[in-house]
Amino acid sequence: MGHCLCASDTRTHRTLNNQVWQAAMNLAKELRSMNSDTARILIVDDEDNDVFLLRTAMEWAGLTNPVEVACNGRQAIDHLGDALEKTQSLPFLIRLVLLDLKMPGLNGFDVLRWRLGQPALLNVPFVVLTSSDLDCDREQSLELGAAEYRVKPREIHELVLLLKQLKDCWLSGPAAGTYMDHQSRFVHQMRPMGESSFLTRSHVEIR
């Protein structure tokens, strides 16, 4: 039997919902004031060679940002979850996530689903960077809130160009300043009043 919300329950939920999103909006404003060169980037990829190429391309692209690496979806969720629980200083939060899709255990889709239940991360662009050029993977990623879907280039100079574009767009460009507004509206459209369809950290299990 489904749970029916009474009027007082609905008002309480709406009040809490508004408080959560107001806090997330305030966080977004503070993050936008940070220096883009010190913004931390998280790479989520299980291929060591791809991680090495990304790091090399970042140097060639002039990205001096601190880089952190998670080898799969579970590590990414644990890493981001720990940062949200323990870090009180905003400069230590991740500003951009480069997310592979095809990984053992929890994949990129699982990470995107988990993120939807984390208001403090909704202002952080998750860019899918994958070898898959399937339309179904692209559509599902964007439906789950990915900021962009990019297919991994085969040539290093193409990867350098791609990273320059991502830096200009998501770390220092105007898109970084409006991303939270977009994501806030996106999540409100996805989640009906009175129920949650998103995975919490404890709900995500290795399959």
N, C-alpha and C positions, 0 to 999 in steps of 0.2 A: 504494500500500500504506500502510495506516495505521500510525502509530507506537505501539508498545506500551510502556507504562511498566513498568519493573521495580520491585521493592519499594523499592530505594534511591531511584529517581527519584521515586516517590510520596511517600516520607517527606520528601525535600528540598522538593518542591513544597508539601506541607502545612506544613512549617516556614516557608517563605518567605511562604506565604499568610497564616499566623497573624501573622507579623511585620508584614506590610503593614497588616492590619486593626487590629492593636494600635496602630500609629503613627497610623492614621486616627482611632481612638477617642480617643487622647490629644489630637490636634488638635481634635477636636470639643469636648472639655472646655475647652480654652483659648479657643476661639471663643465658647463660651457665656458666658464670663466678661466678654466685651467689652461696652461700653456700646452699647445698641441704637440710640442716636441718632447714633453715629459709624459704624455699619455701612454698608458700601458696597453700592449696588444697581446691578445691570447690566440695562439695557433692551436687548433684542435685537429690533429691528423695522426694516423697510425703508421704512416710511411716515413721512415727516417730520411730517405733520400729527398722526399718532397719537402720536409721540414728544412733540410739543409739548403735546398734550392731557394726556399722562401727567405731564409735568413740572408743568403748571399744576395738575392735580388733586392732585399730591403736596404742593404748597404749600398748597392749600386744606385738605388732610387733616392738615396739621401735620407732614409728614415733612420733616425738615431733613437727612436723610441725603445724603452725597455720591452723585451719580448719574453713571454712565458709560454710554455708548451704543455699541452695535455695530449696523451697518446690515444685516448678514446673518449667516448661520451661519458662514461662513468667518472673518469678523472676530471673531465671538464665540469661536470655538475658538482663534484666534491670540492674542486678548487674554487669555483665561483660561490658555492654555498658557504664554505669556510670564510672566504673573504667578506661576504655580507654579514656573517655572524660576528667576526672578530675585529674587522677593520673599522676604526672610528674616524680615520683621516681620509678624506675623499681622494687625494692624489694617488692612493694605492689601489683604487678601483680600476677595473678594466674599462677602456674607452672604445675598443674595437675588437671583435672576435672574428677570426677567419676559420670557418667551420667546414670540415670535410663531411661527406654524407656516409660513404660506405666504410664503416668501421666495425670491428668485432664487438660483441656485447651490445652496449647501447650505441646507436648510430646517431647521425646528425639530426634526423627527424625527432628522435627522443629528446635530444638537448633542446630543440626548438619548442617542443611541447612543454617541457619543464620550465623553460624561461617564461612562458606566458603566465605562469603563476607567481612570478617574482617581480612585483612592481618596480623595485629599485633597479632592475636590469632592463626595463623596457625602453629606456633612453639610450641603451648601448646597442649600436648596430651590429647585428650578426650577419656577416656576409658569407654565403655559402660559396666555397671554392672547391670544386669537385671535378673529377674526370668524366662524370656522367653528363651527357648532352640530351638525355631523355626529357621530352616535354612533360611527362607525368612527374618526374622528380622536380623539375622547375616549378610546376604548378603547386605541388604539395608544399614545397619550401616557402613559396611566397604566401600561400594560404596560412601557414604557421607563423608568419610574421618576419621572415627573413628580409633584411633591407635590400639585398641584391642577390642575384644568382649568377655566378661566374664559372665558366668552364676553364679548368687549368690549361694555360697555354703550353704548347710543346717547346717553344723557344724561350731562352732566358731573357732575351731583350723584350719579348712580348710580356713576360711576367713583370719585368721592371716597369714597363709602361702601365700595366694594370695597377700595380701598387702605388704608383704616383697618382693615378686617378682616384684610387680609394682614399689616399691621404688627403688630397685636395677636397674630396667630397665629404668624407665622414669625420675627419679630424680637425680640419680648419675651414672648410667651406660652409656656405649658408645652410646646406642640408643638415649639418650637425646641430644647428640651432632650432630646427623645426621638427626633428625626428621624434622627440618625445610627444609632441602634440598628435602626430600621426599615429603613433603606437597606442596612445591612450584611447583615441577614438576606435582604433582597430579592436582592442580588447573589449571595450564596452559593447561593441557590436557582436563579438564572439560569445560573451558570457551573459546568459539570461539573468534577470534579477532573481535573487533568492537561491541560486545554485551555482556550483563551480564545476566546470568541465575540464579543468587543467590539472596536470600532475604536480603534486608536491614532491619535495626531495625524497620523502619517505615512501612515496608510492612508486618511484621508479625502480624497477628491479631488472637484474640481468636476465636476458632471455636465453 
